[in-house]
Amino acid sequence: MEFGSRLLMTKSQTKPIAIFGAIFVAAMLTLVVANVSLQANATTTTAADKIGVATSALAITPLTQAVAGTSSSDVTLLSANIKTATPVDLIITHSQECSLLTNVSLSSKQTNTSGFSTSSANAQEQVSVLLDGNPIPVASGDNGQVTFCDRTFYVSTNVLSQIQQLCTATSQICAESQFNSYIKTRDAHSFQWITLNVGSGTHTITIVAHLTVNVSDSGSAMVVVGKRTMTVEPDHLANSLTL
């Protein structure tokens, strides 16, 4: 009898424990489902007044010029959206790699009437920032373009013509005299644009590059844009600030 009564008590005590365990498991499942729902909703909304970032490691197709003349092109480097809850000031920073190739080529056949041969090559990249399609000026009244890289390589010499003259004077048969030289560089640069009192709403920030190459006589020029980043930071600057 004593053993049976103990067994009966043990069974009766397990019922409350089982009921409590079921309630606890159900509550935990409810919390997990609620948490998943919150996370799913968070990914579909854009938080206001947060820093926006855009990056790319893809190189822009090079703009080249291999004959006398000028070529230019406008390309979009980066674009991102940012949401502002109230009117704010935006600080936009753009950093990038820029590669330039300038090559000059001279020939004794190019000699002008003064006896000199000349050649030049120019490669340039200018960058602008657009807010909802409109350029942001750096200073009041300008077009907002900033030169990130620019190089002109120029050479002029009369040595080639003198070599040919020496060959003629000594009754020698000389091959055409030539001279070739190039400079190729790759650097990283950064600049900040500031725009004041941007209204509330969702805004599109776009980084645009204007690439230009120019060659005179013989030679070639090339511009390539490499890795790049853009950071858009909302802020409240001094009320007295003017640009």
C-alpha positions as a printed NumPy array, in Angstrom:
array([[  0.   ,   0.   ,   0.   ],
       [  2.767,   2.385,   0.803],
       [  4.472,   1.68 ,  -2.521],
       [  1.241,   2.106,  -4.467],
       [  0.453,   5.434,  -2.838],
       [  3.885,   6.757,  -3.738],
       [  3.422,   5.7  ,  -7.335],
       [  0.067,   7.464,  -7.477],
       [  1.57 ,  10.672,  -6.143],
       [  4.361,  10.579,  -8.726],
       [  1.9  ,  10.3  , -11.586],
       [ -0.24 ,  13.134, -10.311],
       [  2.791,  15.397,  -9.988],
       [  3.833,  14.868, -13.614],
       [  0.606,  16.365, -14.98 ],
       [  1.31 ,  19.984, -13.903],
       [  4.894,  19.642, -15.133],
       [  3.747,  18.387, -18.531],
       [  1.177,  21.178, -18.838],
       [  3.781,  23.831, -17.902],
       [  6.246,  22.382, -20.433],
       [  3.68 ,  22.545, -23.232],
       [  2.843,  26.163, -22.392],
       [  6.55 ,  27.08 , -22.309],
       [  7.247,  25.45 , -25.704],
       [  4.215,  27.182, -27.253],
       [  5.367,  30.556, -25.909],
       [  8.879,  30.056, -27.289],
       [  7.49 ,  29.128, -30.716],
       [  5.35 ,  32.268, -30.667],
       [  8.427,  34.413, -29.884],
       [ 10.457,  32.787, -32.66 ],
       [  7.69 ,  33.324, -35.232],
       [  7.271,  36.943, -34.129],
       [ 11.022,  37.54 , -34.376],
       [ 11.189,  36.084, -37.899],
       [  8.277,  38.28 , -38.92 ],
       [ 10.012,  41.404, -37.6  ],
       [ 13.239,  40.549, -39.401],
       [ 11.394,  39.971, -42.663],
       [  9.637,  43.32 , -42.387],
       [ 12.91 ,  45.113, -41.583],
       [ 14.509,  43.987, -44.86 ],
       [ 11.73 ,  45.47 , -46.958],
       [ 11.933,  49.001, -45.57 ],
       [ 14.58 ,  51.713, -45.952],
       [ 15.597,  53.336, -42.7  ],
       [ 15.58 ,  57.122, -42.761],
       [ 18.634,  59.313, -42.142],
       [ 21.127,  56.459, -42.349],
       [ 24.513,  56.46 , -44.074],
       [ 24.315,  55.134, -47.639],
       [ 27.18 ,  53.213, -49.219],
       [ 27.845,  51.962, -52.773],
       [ 30.948,  50.177, -54.088],
       [ 32.256,  48.524, -57.251],
       [ 35.428,  46.683, -58.218],
       [ 34.596,  46.498, -61.937],
       [ 36.837,  48.563, -64.203],
       [ 35.132,  51.01 , -66.548],
       [ 35.771,  50.1  , -70.199],
       [ 38.783,  52.222, -71.206],
       [ 38.278,  55.287, -73.352],
       [ 41.099,  55.355, -75.915],
       [ 42.308,  57.533, -78.761],
       [ 45.007,  56.131, -81.05 ],
       [ 44.945,  58.716, -83.856],
       [ 44.965,  62.49 , -83.932],
       [ 41.721,  63.834, -82.485],
       [ 39.563,  63.982, -79.356],
       [ 37.108,  61.52 , -77.807],
       [ 34.907,  61.913, -74.736],
       [ 32.31 ,  59.909, -72.853],
       [ 30.019,  60.278, -69.818],
       [ 29.725,  57.148, -67.664],
       [ 27.858,  56.368, -64.442],
       [ 30.267,  55.121, -61.793],
       [ 27.924,  54.513, -58.831],
       [ 24.322,  55.143, -57.778],
       [ 22.435,  54.727, -54.488],
       [ 19.178,  55.781, -52.82 ],
       [ 18.932,  57.458, -49.416],
       [ 15.807,  58.285, -47.415],
       [ 15.533,  61.434, -45.293],
       [ 12.8  ,  61.851, -42.685],
       [ 13.289,  65.602, -42.298],
       [ 15.299,  68.235, -44.205],
       [ 19.012,  67.44 , -43.723],
       [ 22.425,  68.297, -45.119],
       [ 24.224,  65.577, -47.091],
       [ 27.981,  64.955, -47.139],
       [ 28.865,  62.825, -50.164],
       [ 32.329,  61.274, -50.417],
       [ 33.572,  59.574, -53.568],
       [ 36.866,  57.639, -53.709],
       [ 38.278,  55.793, -56.702],
       [ 41.235,  54.478, -58.648],
       [ 42.135,  56.247, -61.884],
       [ 44.53 ,  54.883, -64.505],
       [ 45.998,  57.014, -67.31 ],
       [ 48.111,  56.072, -70.305],
       [ 49.713,  58.789, -72.439],
       [ 51.936,  57.731, -75.32 ],
       [ 53.831,  59.972, -77.765],
       [ 55.386,  58.888, -81.032],
       [ 57.753,  60.841, -83.289],
       [ 59.049,  60.169, -86.771],
       [ 61.469,  61.993, -89.017],
       [ 58.691,  62.022, -91.635],
       [ 56.66 ,  64.271, -89.314],
       [ 59.288,  67.031, -89.33 ],
       [ 57.768,  70.47 , -89.882],
       [ 59.329,  73.412, -91.684],
       [ 61.315,  74.385, -88.595],
       [ 62.886,  70.941, -88.404],
       [ 61.001,  69.833, -85.286],
       [ 58.82 ,  66.776, -84.758],
       [ 56.099,  67.091, -82.109],
       [ 53.552,  64.82 , -80.455],
       [ 51.203,  65.148, -77.494],
       [ 48.667,  62.989, -75.648],
       [ 46.179,  64.046, -72.972],
       [ 43.957,  61.9  , -70.73 ],
       [ 41.509,  63.324, -68.184],
       [ 38.682,  62.327, -65.858],
       [ 36.262,  64.814, -64.282],
       [ 33.667,  63.69 , -61.719],
       [ 30.249,  65.128, -60.831],
       [ 27.636,  64.149, -58.239],
       [ 23.953,  64.304, -59.162],
       [ 21.156,  64.638, -56.601],
       [ 17.92 ,  63.44 , -58.212],
       [ 19.447,  64.179, -61.616],
       [ 20.785,  67.661, -60.78 ],
       [ 24.532,  68.364, -60.332],
       [ 25.686,  69.373, -56.85 ],
       [ 27.997,  72.418, -57.028],
       [ 31.24 ,  72.483, -55.071],
       [ 31.111,  76.253, -54.729],
       [ 28.24 ,  78.586, -55.491],
       [ 27.646,  78.913, -59.22 ],
       [ 30.013,  76.203, -60.51 ],
       [ 29.045,  73.023, -62.357],
       [ 30.239,  70.704, -59.602],
       [ 32.875,  68.971, -61.745],
       [ 36.082,  67.935, -59.986],
       [ 39.186,  66.787, -61.876],
       [ 40.261,  63.447, -60.404],
       [ 43.105,  62.803, -62.838],
       [ 44.599,  64.723, -65.756],
       [ 47.871,  64.435, -67.637],
       [ 49.305,  65.891, -70.822],
       [ 52.468,  64.325, -72.238],
       [ 54.185,  66.503, -74.867],
       [ 57.476,  66.122, -76.681],
       [ 59.191,  68.155, -79.395],
       [ 62.642,  67.617, -80.893],
       [ 64.743,  68.372, -83.971],
       [ 67.115,  65.486, -83.387],
       [ 65.311,  63.191, -85.813],
       [ 65.526,  65.659, -88.678],
       [ 69.205,  66.314, -87.961],
       [ 69.931,  62.59 , -88.149],
       [ 68.301,  62.442, -91.554],
       [ 70.219,  65.545, -92.68 ],
       [ 73.475,  63.97 , -91.515],
       [ 72.708,  60.838, -93.508],
       [ 72.059,  62.912, -96.621],
       [ 75.2  ,  65.001, -96.125],
       [ 77.382,  61.901, -95.843],
       [ 75.633,  60.098, -98.681],
       [ 74.395,  57.429, -96.315],
       [ 71.126,  55.56 , -96.642],
       [ 69.435,  55.722, -93.244],
       [ 66.186,  54.178, -92.097],
       [ 63.413,  56.457, -90.876],
       [ 64.242,  57.867, -87.445],
       [ 61.632,  57.235, -84.754],
       [ 61.047,  58.006, -81.082],
       [ 58.409,  56.464, -78.78 ],
       [ 57.726,  57.093, -75.095],
       [ 54.808,  56.537, -72.735],
       [ 53.705,  57.136, -69.13 ],
       [ 51.216,  54.799, -67.442],
       [ 50.005,  55.461, -63.884],
       [ 47.309,  54.267, -61.472],
       [ 46.355,  56.31 , -58.388],
       [ 43.553,  56.578, -55.825],
       [ 41.773,  59.892, -55.173],
       [ 38.905,  61.175, -53.023],
       [ 36.691,  64.272, -52.801],
       [ 33.641,  65.475, -50.837],
       [ 30.532,  67.265, -52.05 ],
       [ 28.139,  68.985, -49.605],
       [ 24.533,  69.905, -50.301],
       [ 22.35 ,  71.739, -47.779],
       [ 18.686,  71.492, -46.75 ],
       [ 17.727,  68.415, -48.736],
       [ 13.997,  67.84 , -48.289],
       [ 12.415,  64.748, -46.767],
       [ 11.813,  61.723, -48.976],
       [ 13.811,  59.197, -50.975],
       [ 16.642,  60.66 , -53.051],
       [ 18.946,  59.187, -55.703],
       [ 22.657,  60.011, -55.569],
       [ 24.616,  59.307, -58.771],
       [ 28.353,  59.605, -59.457],
       [ 29.085,  60.504, -63.085],
       [ 32.489,  60.694, -64.77 ],
       [ 33.338,  62.71 , -67.889],
       [ 36.287,  61.023, -69.628],
       [ 38.321,  62.834, -72.28 ],
       [ 41.335,  61.803, -74.384],
       [ 43.141,  63.938, -76.941],
       [ 46.006,  63.095, -79.298],
       [ 47.927,  65.354, -81.693],
       [ 50.084,  63.985, -84.491],
       [ 51.005,  60.397, -83.479],
       [ 50.516,  58.66 , -80.142],
       [ 47.658,  57.39 , -77.984],
       [ 45.807,  58.146, -74.756],
       [ 43.612,  56.079, -72.438],
       [ 41.524,  56.547, -69.262],
       [ 40.336,  53.697, -67.003],
       [ 38.371,  53.992, -63.735],
       [ 38.965,  51.11 , -61.315],
       [ 37.708,  50.316, -57.8  ],
       [ 35.444,  52.973, -56.321],
       [ 33.226,  53.77 , -53.348],
       [ 30.549,  56.31 , -52.451],
       [ 29.407,  57.266, -48.946],
       [ 26.374,  59.493, -48.312],
       [ 26.132,  60.807, -44.751],
       [ 23.113,  62.824, -43.483],
       [ 24.048,  65.555, -41.015],
       [ 22.906,  68.863, -39.538],
       [ 25.626,  71.407, -40.209],
       [ 25.864,  74.922, -38.819],
       [ 22.871,  77.088, -39.668],
       [ 25.171,  79.858, -40.88 ],
       [ 26.977,  77.615, -43.357],
       [ 26.868,  78.727, -47.002],
       [ 28.43 ,  77.136, -50.06 ]])
